[in-house]
Structures are given as structure tokens and as C-alpha cells.
């Protein structure tokens, strides 16, 4: 019997409550298990391993655990395991299967162990030599010296316990990741004498990450992972660069171009969008501190090949020579795609553009989009491979966030929608990184006292509490959120926890009605926010992304994210993820020795490739997500090409 209570709070903090009772009865599920048939097993002096494998019938059950026992002692988890027998004779094994409701099913099987036949130890075999392979489905040939590998089976047991059985000898095997593997095989010499089953260790490493250089202009190059094939080389009066492809489909380009009648990266981005994909939906636009712009667009229900969309983008740059392009008419049509663009306007003669056009259904979307960054472009002839090593020290990832919510009369609907969107995206983003967060909420009205209402009672890892506090009501009049944030911070009313870094989220449908002198500054770089390294992220209508809006200027100067107030579904998600990433980056102990070319980064944990990480630009660090976090003391190796 479970009791639930619903609490409803209005904008003026009035509450109403009601309870309900739910009675839950769980029907017993059908659960059976089969540990396999009894069998005999011949062993030799050097190999006494047996392979135990069982099956279970779930019925209505959901199986939670397979566990093997011998003589009442647990010997391993999983439906199939290897086990080494010490003594000859009959051995009893029991497989126990448990479902999520703690129901159990058991089955026993016997293995009679005897010595192997044939002459033992009259043939030798060299150690399996270490092999080097690229990650993925690369082919690895196991080399065993001069001895002949007898027809039989090779079992590869990797460090995670996964087993690939029954691989025919003298053939190749697919090893998808790095690690230390156990390889077992039977051998015989040239006259047919049998040798023991030999067990050897083999270490599989990834080949160094390689990048290919695309010469641009102004002593600049773009560096792409060798995963991408280079297509057409662009060498025209306006553009220099290359188009790159994957799986026989052109997906991106990097160019150095010349534009007239423009003054900024944003001008060029707007020109590209207006000419090449006018109906696309903007997901996020980031104005970088160096004047470059990074943007992502979403295109739905438009029947185009990714290459055809890319061609339209290149045409918008002034490119006309497509005679050397391959025939793309047979490539698949796409209806849903992402367009990611990085634009860095230097002057009228030099603009760097990197663009990818990606099928939303592909599983390499993230990898492709990671190419679109300033880290792709760097000074030519500087592809030295750097290897940094660390002993991992786990830190608690902390984030302190100050939410500044417009509490004026026009914000009732937006306040509710923003509260819903932020609490959803914020919570999931923090959970992915395992961030311990504290959120403080204030309004933009100078006459309202938030010191005792919310500042003294912040939300700590409590989404429902944050949701309630974000609904400030709409009784405010003055929209001086930057001023109020400065006052509370400068007075020490809002205290940032040790080991944490403060970020700010400013939400309003109006320009920031705050002047620099109200922040005790004459220059924006002298403000409290800039001097203390506080990223000011803003959620405002797109029409207010203008330099006369101090909130917009503050976001640009501090490197904050900018989202559209009315783009609840997607605009807020990237911002919340960025805040979580920054919190994790601030706590990371994996700080690289050199600025990397991002596409070249390769991370290993105890010699095994690990892809569960992100690169944090704010402090040049590697940040692991929760599922891939190493243990304290693990060795971390990061290989990359430096910028």
C-alpha cells in the first residue's frame, strides 16, 4: 500500500494538498533456469578451464542476475563464464537466476574432469606477440610463432569478461577495443605430436590518432581525423579548402573564404542561412570571445542528400566549380538533418568556415559535430603528437547556479514555461555528469526581498524545490536583474561552496535595465562578473541579441550561452548541459599540458580506450561522464595533436 500526496503551489506561494492511496499487488512471474547437461571434460596439465553456460526462461519476469556457485561458493556472474578446475573428479555447479522481484530459480549440472590424452608438453609455442590495431571492427591477426595452430577453437576473454568463442584458428578476429586479452589455443608440432592447450596474454592497443592536414590560408590549416576521406579540393579565387566525406557520402567542408559587405562572423552566418537553409530551425548560437560564432540548425521534412545541402552552403560562399565532385544522385535522401557551422571572420579577405551536414539518425552525429570548432583550425605544420598521463583522483563535481528570473507582469506564461523547461533539462544535464548542485533564485525587481525568501533557503539537488522557487510571481516592475545579482554577490549574501564555480542564468523578456555605473564599473571588463570569472548565460527573445542590451554584452564577454526565451524544447538543453560541463571541468584533475586539436583527442583508462568523456574548453580539461568515471588511482592517458 503506497500513499502519494500532490502539492500545488500558485505564483503567490499559496499551497493546496490532496492525498491518494495506491494498492500494488505483484503477480508471481514464471522463472526457470537450465544450467546445461552433465558432461565430461578432458584437461591437460597447463589448461584446466571449463566453459559454463546456462539459459533462463523469463516468462513475465525480468531477469536481474545470473550467478554460478560451486560447493556453495559464488564463482562468477553472467549466463556464461570460464572457470579453472584444480582437481580431477566430479564437480557440481549450480546456476541461480534472480529476477527484479527477488524470485529465484536454480539448476545443477555435473562435470567429470579427467586428464587429457596424447603426449603432453612435447611441443612449444612462442608468446603471442602484442598487436596494434585501430579501434572499431579492425582485423587483428594473432601471431603465435613457428608452431602450427591445430584446428580447433580460439576463445578471447577480454577484461570485461565478454567472450567470443569458436573462432577458427589461422583466421582473423575482430577486437573492438583496447585491453589485455587471454588467448587459448591447441598446438601440435610438424610431426603431429599434440601439445597442451596454451594460454597466453595479448595486449591490444589503438594506433596513434592520426590527423590529416588541409592547407587553408594565412598560414592556417584544418586538421581532421583520418576517419574522414577528403573529397574535392577547393581552390578558387574566393575559397581555399576541402570537402570531407564519410562512408561515401560528403558530409562537411572546411574553407578559408573571402566575403564582401560584411563586418562580423554573425553577418556571414546570417548570409549562409538565408541562402542555403532559410527554413531551418536554430537550436543554439554561441558567440565566442574571439569574435567567432558556432551555431547548430535543424532541418526537417526536406528531401535532400546531405551532400546536396552542403553544396547549397558552398554556393552561398560563392563557390561555383563542382565539376570534380562525385555523382551524388544515388546517395540516400535525408529528411531530417543537423547543420553545424563554425564561422570566424578575420577581415574582408579572410574568413574561416567549418560546416557539417549530418543525418539525425546516424550514430556518429556527435563525432561529426565535434569537428565544428575553433580547435579544428590552427597554425600549419604543427601536428606534434602529445601524450599526457595522469593518476586519476576523483573529485566531487560541484556547481553553484544563480537563476535571475524576470518577475514583472509580462512574464507569467514565460515564467511557467521556463520553469518547466529548465527543471527538466537542468536536472538531466546535472545527472549525466554526476554534479552536486546548488541553485539560488532571485528576481529582477529591486523592491522585493529575496534574501530571506530564497537566498537563505537555496535548492540543493532538489528539482521540485527549484521548480517551485522559479515561479516568483509577477508583482515586480523594475527589471534590474544584473544589478540585483551584483548586489547580492558583492555583499556576500550568496556564498559559493568550496570546490564549486558559480554560473548565472538570466531569464527575461526585456533588455537588462541596468547601467554599468550601477555595477560600480565604467567598462564591462571591470564588472564583478568578468573579474570573478562568472559565466552569465542568458535566455531572452532573439530580438534582444543586440549590443545595446547589457545582458547580451555580458554573455558575450563572459563566454556564456545564449538561448531563445521562446525555444523551450531545445534552446535550454544545450545551455544546461554547458553549465554541467563547466562544473565538471572545474573539478576535473585531467588538465592537458597543451591546447589540443579537439578532433585528435584519444583517451585511455588503464590502457583501454574510453569514449565516455567531453573536452572542456574553459580550463583545457577532460571530463568523464558518470557511466565512464574511472576509479581513484586509475592511469589516464590522453593522446592528441597540439594546436
N, C-alpha and C positions, 0 to 999 in steps of 0.2 A: 504494500500500500504506500503510495507516494503522494505527498502533499505539495502542491505548487501554489505560488502566490504571484499575481500580476499587480504591479505597481505602476500607475500612470501619473506623470508629473506634467503640469502645464507650464507655460512660459513664466509664470509668476511664482513658481516653486510650490504651488498647491499640489497635494497628493491625494489620490484615491486608490483603495486597495480591495482586492477580492481574492478569495481562495477557492481551489477546486481539488478534489481527490481523484486520483487515477489508480485503479487496481490492475496490476500487471501479473498475469499468470504465464509461466513459460512451459510450453509443451515439451516433453522429453523427446530428444532427437534420436533417430536411428544412427548408431555409430558402430561399425565393425572394422576389424583390422586383420590383416594376414601377414605374418612375419616371413612367409616363404616355406618351402618344403624342406624337410630334413635332407642332409646331403653329406657326402664325404669330400675331404679336401686334402690333396697331397701337397706337402710343403718340402722345402729344402732347408739346408742349414742357414742360409742367408736371407730367406724370404719366408715369413710365416704370416703374411697378410691375407685376410679373408674379406670379401665384399658382402656386406649385409644390406639387403634391400627389401622393403616391405611396401604394402599398399593398404589403403583405408577406404572404406565406403562411407561417405558423409551422410547420405540421406538429407535430412533437414538441418544437419549440424554444420557448423563452421569450424574446421579443424584449426586449433591454435598451436599444437606442438606434437612432434614425433620424438620419442626418446627411447634409446636402446639400453637394456640392462643385461649384465652378466653376473650371476651369483648375487643378485640383489643390489649391485653397484651400477650406477649410471656410467655408460661408456661413450655416449655421444648423442647429439641432437640431429635430427633430419631423417627423412624417409630412407636415405641411403648413406651408409658410412663405411669407411675402411677400419678394420680392427686387426691388431697384431696378436697372434696366439703364442704363448710361451711354451706350453706343454702339449704333447701328443695326447690323444684320448678323445672322449666325447664331451663336448661343451654345449651348455644350454644357454640360449639367448632369448630375451623377451622384448618385444616391441610394444610400447604403451603409447596410445594415441589419446590426446585430450582435446575436447572442443572448448569453445569460449564460455560454455556454461559449466565447466569443470567436470563434465561427464567423461568417463574413461572407458577404453576398450583395450584388451590385452590379447596377445597371441605369442606362443612359444615355438621355437624351432631348434633342432639339434644339428651340430656339425661334428663329424668324426674326423679327427686330424691324424694323418699318417705321414711317414717320411716319403719323399719323392723318389721316383725310380731313376735309373741311369747313373752314370759316373758323375759325381759331383766335383766341382772345383778343378776340373782339368782344362778349363779354358778361361782366359782372362779377357777383360774388356776395359778400354780406357774410360776415363771420366767423360761424361757428356760435356762437351765444350760449351762455354757461355755463348749465347746467341744474341744478336741485336736485331730488333725489328721495329718497324713503325707501328704505332697504335692503330687500332681498327681491326679489320679482318686480314691483316698481313699474313703471308705464308711463312712459317718457320720450319726449317729443316733441322731435325735432331741428328747430330753427328755423334757417333759412338766409337770412333777409332777404326781399327782394322778388322775387328771381329764382325762376323756375319750376324745380322739380327734375324733370329729364327721367326718363321711365320707364326703369328700369334696376335697378341693384343698389346697395345701400349695404353697405360692409364696415366693421365696427367691430373694431379691433385694440387690445385693452387692454394694460396694462403687463405682463401676464404672458404675452403672446404668443398668447392664445386668440383665435380669430377666429370671428365669427358672420357667415357670408356670405349673399348672396342675400336680403337683407331688402328688400322692395319699398318704393320711395320713397313719400313722402306718407303713410306709415304710422308706427306707433309701434314702438319696440324695447324689449326687456327688458334692463335693465342691472342685474345683481345686486349689484354692489359699487361702491364709490367708486374714482376713479382718473382718470388722464389718458388719453383715448381719441383715436385717429386716425380721422376720418370722411372717406371719399372718396365723391364723387358726381359725376355728369354734369349739366350745366345747359344750358338754352337760354333765349333771351330771348323776348319776347312775339311777335316776328315769325318765330320759328323758327330763328334763327341758332344754330348749335351753339357751345358754349363748351368750354374744356378741362375735363377731369376735375379737379376741385378737391379738394385735400387740406387739411383743417382739423383743428385740435386742439380738443377739448372737455373741460372738467373737470367731472366728475360728483361731487357732494358729497352726503352724507347730510343730511337735515333735522335740526335740533337735536333731541336726545332730549327728548321731552315726557312729563311725568307728570301724572296726574290725582289730585286730592286727594279723599280720603274723610274727612269730619269724624267724629271719634270722640267723645272726651270729655276733660275735664281739659285743655283747650287742646291736644289732640293730634290729629294727622291721620295717615292712612296714604297713602303715595304709590306708585302703581302705574304701570308703563309703559303707554302708550296701546295697546300690543298687546292689552290685556285689556279686554273690554267689561264694563261694570258691569251686574249683574243686579238682584236685589231689594235695596232699601234696608231695612236692619233698624233699626227704631225702636220698641222695645218697652220696657216698664218695666224689663226686665233687661239688654237688649243694644242697642247702637248700632253701626252699621257697614254693610257692604255685602258682597254675594256677587259675585264676578267670574267671567267666562266667557272661553272662547277657542274659536273655531270652533263656536259654537252649543252648547257643552257647558259647564255650570257646573263649575268646577274648583277653586274656592277661596273663602275668606272672610276678612275681617279685621273684628274686632269689639272693642268695649270692653264688658265684661260685669261683672255683679255675682254673687258667689258667697258662700254661707254655709257655715259649718262647715269652713273650710279655713284653712291657715296659710302656705302656700307655693305656688310655681309647680308644684313636683312633685306636691302634693296635687291640683291641678286637672288636671294631665296624667294622673294615675292615674285620676281620675274620668272623664275623657273616654274613655280607653282601655277602662275597664271597661264603660262604657255603649254606646260606639259601635263598637268593633272589638276585642272581647275575645280573639279568636283570632289577632290579628295578631302577627307576629314582630318584636321590637325589634331594629333594626340598630345604632343608636347613640343615646345620650343624652348631651348636653353640658350641664353645669351652669355657666352663665355667672357671671362675677364680680359682676354686678349683681343676682343672685338669679333671673334668668330661666332658662328651660330650653328647649333646642332638641332635638327628637327626630325620628327617622325610623323608620317602621314599614313592614313588607312584608306585603301581603295576597295570598294565592294561592288559586286554585280557589274563589273566591266569586263567584257570578254577580250582580253589581250594576253599575248605572251609576255612574260617578264621582260624578254628582250625587246619586244615592241614598245613597251612602256619606257624602257631605258633609252631606246632610240629617240623617243619624243623628248626626253630630258636633254640628250646631247644636241638635238636640233635646236632646243631652246638656248643652248650656249653658243649657237652659231655654227656648229659642226654640220657639214654637208656631204663629206666624202664617206660613203658607206659601201663602196664597191668591194672592199676587201672583207666585208662581213660574211659569215657563212649564211647559208639559206636557213632561215628560222621558221619557214612556213609549216614545217612538220612538227614543231615543238608544241607541247600541250598548252591549251588555252587556260588562263587563270581568271577567276572571277574575284578572288579576294587576295589582296596583297598588301605588304607593308613597303613603304618607300622611306628610307633613312638617308638623310643628307647632312654632310658637314661642309660648311662654307667659310672660308677665311679670306676676306677681301683685304689685300695689302695696299694696292693703289690701282689706278686705271689700267695698268698694263699687266698686273699680276693678281690673280685670284685662284686659290686652291679649292677644288671641289672633290669630295669623295661621296659616292652615292651607291646604295644597293637597292635592288628591287627584289623582294622576297615573297615567295608563295607562303601565305599564312599557315598552310597545312604542313609545311616542311618541318622536319625536326632539327634543322640547322639554322633556324631563324636567328636565334640568339648569337650564334657564332658569326654569322654574316654581319649582323648589325654591329657587332663589336668592332668590325673593321672601320666603321664610320666614326673616326675620332681624330683629334689632332695628333695622337700618338702614332698614327699610320704614316704621317709625313714628317720627315726630319732631314737633317743635313746629309748630303750624298756621301757615299764611300765610308760609312761608319757602322758596319754591321758586325762589330765585335760581339761575340757571344759571352755573356756574363753568367757566372754561376754563383749564387748566394746560398749559403747553408745556415740553418738555424736549429736550435733545440727548442721545440715548441713549449711555451709557457702559457697555460690557459688563463685568461682574464675574464672577469665578468664584464660583459658588454653593457654599457650604460648609456642612456640617452635622456636628457632633460629637455623638454619642449615647452615653449611658451606659446600658447594659442591666443592671438589677439582677434576677437570676434566683434565685428561691427554690430552694435546693439541699438542702432537707430530704427526709426519706424518703417523704413522701406525694406527691412531685412527679414521679416517674419518667415516668408516662404523659403528664401535662400538659406536662412539660418537652420531651418529644419532639414533641408536637403543636404546642406554642407555637413551638418552633424551626422546624418546617416552615412554619407559617403566617406567622411573622414574616419569615423569609428570602424567601419568595415575595412578600408584599405590600410589604415594605420595599424590596426590590430594584426592583420595578416602579415604585413611587412615586418613588424617587430618580431612576430613569432618565427618567421623564416630565419632571421639572424639570431634568435635567442636573446633579444635585447631586454634588459631590465629597464623599464622606462618610467618616468615621472612627468606628468603633464599638468601645467598650471594654466588656468583660463582667466583672461581679463577681457573687459570690453573697451570700447573706444570713447565712451562718454567720460569727460573729466569729472563730472559731479557725482558719479556713482562710486561707492566704496567697495572695491573688490579685494582689499587687503584681508578683511575678516571673512568675506563671503567664500572666496575660492583660494586665495594665495595661502592662507593658513591651513587649508584643507585640500591639497592637490590630489589628483588621481594617480595612484601608483599601481600599474599593471592591472587596472580595473576599467575595462572598456565601458561597462554600463554606467559607471560613475562619471566617466569622461563625457559620455553621450548626454547625460543629464546636465552637466555643467556647461556644455557648449550651447545649450538653449538658454541664453542670457535674458531673453525678453527683448522688447523693442521700445523701451522707455527713454533711451538715450537720444541726444540731439547733436552734440559735438562729435565729430569723427576724427579724433586726435589720437589714434591708436599708437603711432610711433612715439608720440610724446609720453603717453601713459606707460608704455613699455619701458622707455628710458627712465622715467621717474622711479618706477618700482625696482628696476635693476640697479640703478645708480644709488638708491637709498639702501640697498641690501635687503629689501623685503623678499625678493625671490632669490633663494640660495641654491646654487648649483652643487650637486653632490660631488664628493671626491671621486675622481676617476671618470667623471662624466663630462660631456661637452654640450653646451646649450645651443639649440636651434630654435628659430622662431617661425611661426606660421601666421601670416597676416591675412585676414579674410574680410573683404569689404566690397560694396558695390559703388563706392565713391573714391575719389582721389584722397590721398592722405592729407588731411587739413592740418599739416604740421610744417612749420618752417625750421630751417637749420638752426636759427638762433634759439629756438625752443629746446633744442637738443644741446645747447651750450657749445655750438660749433659754428665756424664760418665756412668750413669746407667739409664735404661729405666724408672725406677720408679721415677727418678728425673726430667723427662721431663715435659714441660709445660702442656701437655695434661693430664698426670696422676695427677699431682699436682692440676690441676683445675677441675678434675672430668669430663673431656670431653670424651664421648664415641666416639672412632674412628671406624666407620663402613667402611668396605672395599668391593669393588666389583672388583674382579680380576680373572684371569683364575685359575682354580682349581690347576693347576700345580705349582702355585706360593704360595700355602699354606705351606710354609716352614719357619723354624725359621731364616734362613739367610735373609729373606725378612723383613725389619724393619716394613713395613706396617702391615704384618701378625702378627708380635710380638706385635705391638701396639694395634691391635684389641683384641688380647687375654688378654693383661694386663688391658685394659680399659673396658673389657666386651662388646665390640662392636660386631655387627653382621657381618657375612662373607657370601658373595654371589658370585656365579659364573658369571663372566662377560658375558658369552655366554648363560645364562639361563634367558633370558629377561622375559619370560612369567610368571614364578613362583618364581624365586630366589629373585627378588627385592621386591615382595609384602610383604613378611614377614619382611624384613628389614624396609621398610617404616612404616609398622604397629607398629613395635617395637619403632621407633623414636616417632611416635604419642603417643604411650602408655607411653613412658618415659616422654614426655612433660606433659601429663595429670597427671602422677604420681607425678611429681614435684610440680604441682599446687594443688594436692588433699589435702583436710583437713581431710580425713579419714585415719589417720595413726594408725595402730594397735599397741597395747601395748606389744604384744609378737609375735615372728615369728610363723606363722601358718603352720599346715599341710594343704596344699592347697586344697586337696580333701574334707576337712571337712568344708570349709568356707560356711556360710549361711548368707545372707544379707537381712534385713528387713527395709522398709521405712514406718514409722508411723504404724508399726505392720504388714505390708503387705509384703510378700515375693517379692524380686526383683532380677531378673536374668540378668539385663542389665548392668553388670559390669565386670571388669577384675581385677586380682590381680597383682600389680606391685612390682616386687622383688627388684627393685633398692632402694626403700625407704619404703618398707613394708606397702603399701597403697592400698586402694580400690578406683578404678577409674570407674565412671559411664560413659556410652556412651550417646550420645546426646539424643536419644529417651527415655532414662530412668533416666535422670538427675533429682534429687529431687529439690524442691524449698527451698530457704533460710529459715531456721527455722525448716525444717522437722527433725524428730527424726530418726536417723540411728542406727540400732542395728546390730552388727556383732558378730555372734557366731562361734567358731572354736575350734579345738583341737590344743594346742600349741606343737611345736616341743620339 
